[in-house]
Amino acid sequence: MNLKIKYLYALCICFMFTAQSGFSQSKKLPKLKVSKNQHYFVTEDGKPFFWLGDTGWLTFGKLDRAGVDKYFQDRKAKGFNVIQVMVLHNINAVNVYGDKALVNEDVSKPITTPGNNFNNKEEYDYWDHVDYTLEVAQKNGIYVAMVPVWGTNVSKGDKVNKDQATKYAKFLADRYKNRTNVIWLNGGDTYGDKFQDIWNALGSILKTSNPDQLVTFHPFGRTDSSENFHNASWLDFNMFQSGHRRYDQDTLKNSFKEDNFKFVQRDWDLKPTKPTLDGEPSYEGIPHGLHDTLQPKWTANDVRRYGYWSVFAGGAGYIYGHNAVMQMFRKGDNPAYGNKELWSSAINAPGAGQMVYIKNLMLEFPYLERVPDQTLVANQGKKYDYQVATRGNDYALIYTYTGRKITVNMGKISGDKVTATWYDPRNGEKTKIGIFDNKGTKEFQPSGKKEDGNDWVLILTSNK
């Protein structure tokens, strides 16, 4: 066989493999790492990476290949660059094709079969479908933050022990060692002060096996990974969950439980310095009381507030969620948390389309020099009237959720004069206000009446 024939034969074999399996080789995404100042993320070539995530928790189990394609293409179009998923929601996990993940519900015994041909039922297994999803994500420029096994499988009963977790972590680390678009979320909506031997085993093995893959801990509602694992060698960054904590009417009336910026402020000052972000605020379309479906549902206004509050406080990104999308609700499914909308419709919820504007705004300015600075705000308010501020050397950004007047302590950025501009978080549009002296205090009044959801960002930039 001459060289030309050999080359054509190789191409044919490659085409046949791609056509059968769908595992075409796409360009690997840049590796992610923590920035030099330890507060943010960058790509391996030093470019700022703003983590804009979506919670598609049940993607691996409930979406077929067409659904995976649709979901990731949509999230790419809306500017998301990270999708958070559960590898195993339960230890009896079965995907949409009827493939079981484990032998006898034992995480140390994943079921794998030779080959990955989608058209061959005997070849295409649960883990091949995970591989396919990761490849689709890569083609769409998206990183996948994976929870190895959801926390309830560890915290309720003896379903997972340390020995099983150790073997499972080695399996995951080996299978995904060449994946540059994998991030690990250890834990999974669980308390970090319990079963620490298991969480430390999982985290340590995933990190030491593949040092270039970021690892954190996804905690229970209203808790933070920094409370239990901040000094763990395997924890690259902190993640907190500001939402989804069950509370009764008295708590709802008398306590302010949406102050997610306070988690960021606390983590910002910790040593060693590590990035932090709100890994799970309350979702669009989910009831205020979570399980109390008679309560009002969180809206696009609320998810915007969570986003700007946490990011301006110093967060390294933000994770959006929708009630229907996080559970990948399909026709015939048993709904959780009062959901009645199909995931395929809910991906177009208003909040989902508005998240890109916070990413665009943050990356418009020198990102890595950014610091939170509440001294910019001269007329601080309480609860929803709270205003949060961040700045670089030559710019400042201040967010108001209620359209309340912003009074600024000027002189915090460089220049004798500054240009002031309004930024609309709902559509990303800008309206120039004017040029002002950069000294004393200055009042800026947003348009519209004072009410929840009339949110605006005041942009100040130096005139040099």
N, C-alpha and C positions, 0 to 999 in steps of 0.2 A: 504494500500500500504506500503510494507516494505521499509527500508532505501535504499536498493540496487536499487529497482525499481524506487524510487523517484529520486535517483541520475541519473540513466539512462534516465529517463524522462526529467530531467533538461538539460542534455547534448543534448538530441534530440531537445528540444525547442531552445537551444542556436545555434545548428547547422543550424536549419531551418531559424532562424533569419539571421545568417551570410550568408547563401546561397542565401536567397531572397534579402537581402539589400546590401550585400557587405561591410557592416560596421563592419568588424571584428575588435576586440580590439587589437591594437598593443601597444607596450611599449611606454609610454610617453617620450618625449624628455626632457632633463634637462632644467630647466628654465634659461633664460639668464638675466644677470644683468651687470651693469657698474662696471669696475674694481676699486680697492681701489684708484689707482692713477687718476681715473676719465677720462682717455684718451682712454681706450679700453673696450672690452667686455670679460666677462668670463661666464662660466656655473655656476650653483648654487653651485657646489663643488669646484669652484675656478680655473678650467682649462681654459687656454686661448681659446678664440673663435674668429677666424679671419673670419669676414663676407665676404664671397665670393658669391655675388649675381648674379642672372640673371633676366632680365625683361621679364616676361611672362605675360604682362599686361592683355591680353584678354583671359586668360586661362579659367576662370569660364564660360564665355559666348560662346566660340567658340570650345572648345574641348569636345568630348564625353568621356565616361569613358575609352575607349581603348586609346584615345589620351592622356588623363591625365596619364595613366599608362606608356605609352611610353615616354612622356616628362620627368616625374620625375625620371624614371629609368635612362634615358640618363644623366640628370643633376647630379644625384648621382654618376654615373660612371665617370663623368668629374670633380668631386670634388666640385661642387657647394653645398652650405649649406643653402642658402636663395633664395627664389623666390619671386619677387615683382609682385603683381597682383592688379587689380581693382575689388572691390566687385561690384560696379556699374559704368560702363563706361558712361552710359546714364540712365536717370530715366525711360526710356521706355525699359529697359534691358530685353532681352529674351535670354534664353540659347539655346544650340544646339538641345534640345529636345522640344523646343517650349514653355517652361515654363516661364511665366512672373514673374519678381521679386516683382513688386509693384501693389497695387490697384490704378488705375487712376493716375499713375506716381507720387505718393505721397510717399516720403521716410519714412514717419511716419506710413505707412500701408503696411508692407511686406506681401506677400501672402504665408501663410504656411498652410499645410494640415496635418491631423493626419497620422502617419506612415511614413515610408521611403522606402518601398519595391520598388525596381527598376522595377520589373516586373508588378507593378500596377501603371498605368498612373495617377490615381487619388491620389496616395500617394506620388510619387516621384516628389518633387517640386524643384524650383530654389535653395532654401536654402539647400535642401538635397544634391544637386549636389555640392554645396560649401563644405558641410560637408564631402562628399565622397573624394573630392580633398584634403582636409586637412588631412584626414586619410591616403591617398596614400602618401602624403608628409611625414607624420610622419613615415610610414613604411620605407621610403627611407632616414630617418635621416635629413629631410629638414624642415626648418622654413619658414613660409609664411608671408611675410610683405604685409599687405592688406590696400589699400586705400578705405575708406568707400564709398565715392562718388567723382568721378573725378571733379576737380575744375571748369571746364567750366559749370557744372550744377548749380553752385552757382554764378559764376561771370557773366554769360550771362542771363539776365532777372531775374525773380522772381520764379525760379523753386524750390528753397529750401530756406525756411526761418528758423529762429532760433528755433522756436517752433517745427517744423518738424524735424530739425537736432537733437534737444534734445531727442525727442522720438525715433528716429532712432538709436542714439548712445546707448540709454538704451537697445534697442532690441539687438544690436550687442554685447554689454557688457555682457548681460545675456546669450545669446546663446553660446558665446565662452569663458565663464568664466573658464571652466575646460580645455581649450586648452593651453598646454605649448608651442606649436610650432606656436603661433600667435604673430605677431608684428604689430603695427598700424602705417601707414603712413598717417597722417592727410593731408588735402590739396589736392594735385594732380595736379602738373604742373600749379601752380597758384600763383599770387602775395600775399605775406603775409601781406601787408599793407592795404588790402581791405577785407571787410566782416569779420573782426576779431571777431565779436560777434559770428558768426557761427563756425569759426575754434576753438575759445576758448571753446565754448560749447561742440563741438565734442571731442576735446582733453581732457578737464577736466573730462567729464563723463567716457570716455574710461579708463583714468588713475585711477581715484578715485574708480571706480567700480572694477577694476582688477589691483591692484598695481604691480603685478608681470609681467605684460605684458608691454614690452617696447613701447614707443610712441615717434614719431617725426613728422616733417612737411616736406612734399615733395614740394619744391618750383618751381617757374617758371625758365626757362633757364637763366643762368648767375646770379642767385640769390641764397641766402642762408637762411635757417631757422633762423640762428643766427641774421639776420638783424631785425627780428620782434618778435621772440618768445624765444630768448635765456634765458630770465629770467622767462618764463612761468613755473609754477610748474609742468605742465603735460609733458613738453618736456624733455625727458631723454638724448637725443643726437641730434647733429646737422646733417643736410643733405643738401647738395648743389647740384645744377644741372649745371655742367660746359658746357654741350653741347646743341645742338638743339636751338640755337638762330638764327633767320633769319637775314641774312645780305647781303648787295649788294656787287657788285664787288669792289667798292672803299674801303669799310670796310675790305673786304677780303684781299686786297692788302696792306693796310696801317696799319692794326691793328692786333696785336697778341692776338687771342681770345681763345687760348687753354692752358693757363697757370693755370691749375686746382690746382697746388700746392699752389698757392697764397691764395685760399680759406682755405686750411688746415692750412697754416701758420698763417692766421688771427684768425681762430677759436681756434687754439692751445693755444694762449695767453689770451683768454677771461676768465673772472671770472663771475660766478663759472665755474670751469673746466668741460667740457663735451666732450665726444667722437664726432668725426666728420668723414664723409666719402662722397665720390662723388657718389650720388645716381643715377645720370644719365649723364654720359659722352656721347659724340657722339657715335652712334652705328656702329658696323661693317656693311658695306653694305648700309649705308644711305648717301645721297648726302651731300657734304660740306655745301651747302646753304639750306639744309633741304627740302624745297619745289622746289628748282631749280634742277630738275632731270638731267639737262645737265652738272652739275658740277661733278667732280670726286667723288668717294665714299670712305668713310673711310675704312681702311683695318685692318688686324690683327696687323700690325705694330703700327697703331695709338692707338688701344685699349690697347696694351701692354704699350705704352708710358704713356697714361692716368693712367694706373694702378700703375706702378712703381713710377711715379712722385708723385701721391697723397699719396700712402702708405708710401713711404720713407720720405715724408714731415710730417708724423705723423698721417695719416689716419688710422681709426680702421678697415678698410676693403676696398673692392672695388666692384662695380657693373658693370658687363658686359652687353651688349645688342647687339642684331642683328635685323636689319630692319624687316626681315621676321618673326622672332620668337616673337618679341614684339607684333606684330599684329596677330600672329597665322594665317598666310596667308594660305588659302586653295584654291583648285581649284574652280574657279567660283567667288571668292571674288573680290570686287573692291579694287585694290591696292592703298596703300598710299605711298607717298615718293618714287615713282618710283620702288617699289619692284616688282619682277617677280618670285621670288623663293618661293617654298612651305616651310612651317615651318619645316616639317618632314625631309627635306633635309638640311635646313639651320642650324639645331642643330649641324651639323658636320662641320660648318665653321672653318677655321684654328684658329681664335682667341679664339673660345669657348674651344678648346682643350688645349690651351696654358695658360689659366687663372689659372689652378691648380698649376702651377710652382711658381707663386708668393705666393700663400698660403703656399705651402710646404717650400719655402725658409724662410718665416717669422716665421713659427712654428719650424724650425730647431734649432733656437737659443732662449735664454731666452727672451721671448716675452714681458713680462710686464715691464721689465727694459728699454725697447727700447725708445730712444729719437731721434728726428731729430737733425742733427748737420752739418750745412753747412760749419763750419770752417774746416772740413776735406778736402774740395775742394780748392786747391791752384790756379787753373786756370779756374775759372768759365767762362762759355760761355753764349751767348744770344740765345733766341728763342729755336730752336730745339737742339742747342749745350749746353743747360743748363744741368748741372749735379746735381743730388740730392743725399743726403747722410743721413744715419741713423746709429745709433750705440747703443750697450749696453756696459757693463763694459769690456767685453773681445772680442768683435767683432765689425766690421764696415762693412757697405754695401754701395757701391757707384754705381749709375746707369748712364750710358751714352747711349743716344738714337742713336747717329750718329757714334759710333765707334771712337770718338775723344779721343785723349790721355788724361788719367786721371793723374793729378799731385796731390799727397796726402800730406797734412800736417800730418806727422807721430806723434806718441806720444799721440794720443787722446784716445787710449785704453790701457789696462794694459800690462805689459811684456816688456822685453828688446828686444825680437825678435817676429816677426809675420810671419805667413804663409799666402801667397797670392794665391788666386784661382780665376779663371774666371768661372762665372756661365752664361749659355746660357738660356735666357728667352724663347726661342722658343721650347726647349726640356728638360730643366732642367739638362742638362749634365754639369759636372764640369771638369775643366782642371787646374791642379796645376801649379803655376808659380814658386814658390820657397819660401825660407825663407830670411827675410830681417831685418836689424836693425830697431828698432822702434823709430827713431829720424830723425830730419831734414825733407826734402821733398824727395819724391820718385816718379818717373814717371812709369806709366804702360800703355802699348800700346796694345789695343785689336787687334785681327786678323781681316783681311779684310780691305777693303778701307773705307774711311770716307764717309758715305752716310746715309740718313734717313733709319731707320729700321735695321741698323747693330748695334743692341743694345746688351749691355753686363752689367753684374753686377760684380764689383770687390768685392771679399770677403776677408777681413783681419781678422784673428783670432790670439789671443794671444798664444804664446808658453811659457808655464810655467813648 
